[in-house]
Amino acid sequence: MSVLCQRVERFLPELFTFVAEPQATADNNAAERSLRPPVVSRKISGGTRSDQGSETKSVLASLFGTWRLQGRDPYHAVRQTLTQPMLAPV
């Protein structure tokens, strides 16, 4: 019980963010719903056959999910990403 109490004390500000910030939700359903399609895809396909394949698939899923949330057409976003020159790091 003492471990639980210490944990609650440590994370108390984060536990009630939704009370102080009206735009924050009290649950993480949106995050869980966003992960569902890639998880179902992995189950259906049996996953990838390499660590590199898994990394690539997760990066692409993240990009496409972000573009959808931004209201961007994934086809045009991919074309733009592939055709515009990369900026040199500063």
N, C-alpha and C positions, 0 to 999 in steps of 0.2 A: 504494500500500500504506500510505503514511503517513496518508492521509486515513481509510482504514478503521481503522487503529490508534487514531487520535484519536477517531473516532466510538465505538469500543468502549470506550475509557477514559471518554468522556463519559457513556455510557449504561450502564456496567457495573452499577450498582445495580438498574436496571430490568430488565436482561437476565436476572437470576437471582432475581427476586422469588418465583417459584414454588418455589425451594429453601427460602427462609426462611419463606414463608407457605404452609402445606399446602393451604389452601382455594383458592389461586390455581392455575390450570392453566398448563401449559407451552406451550399453543398458543392461537390465537384462533378456534378452530372455532365456538364458540358465537356469537361476533360475526358470523362469516361466514354461519352458518346463519340468523341472525336477519335478515340483509339479503337473503337469497335470494328470499323471496316478493315483496317490493316490486320487486326487479329483474326478476323474471319477469313480474310484472304490467305493468311499464313496457314491456318488450319486446313483450308480447302486444298492449297497447293502443296502442302507438306513442308513448307519453308524453303529456304535457299540451301545451297549445298556448300557454302563457304562463309567465313566471317566477312569477307569483302562483299559478297552478295547481300548478306544481311545488312551491312552498313549502307550499301548503295540503296537498297529498297527502303530503309528507314529515312534516309536523306530525301529521296524522291517523294515519299509519302508526306514528309514534313513540308516540302516545298509546295506540293499540290494542295495540301490542306491550308497552308497560309494564303496561297493565291485565291482559293475559294472564299476564305473568310474576308479577304480584301475585295471580293467582287470582281476579280480579274479573270479573264478567259485563260485557262491553263495553256491552251495551244499558243496563244500570242505571247504569254509570259515566257514559255520555253524558247520560242523563236527569238524574243528580245534578249533573253539571257545568253543564248548561244551566238547571236550575231553582234552584240555590242562588245567593243573591246574592253578587256579587263583593265581596271585602273591599277597603276603601280602602287604598292604599299608605301605609305609615307614614313 
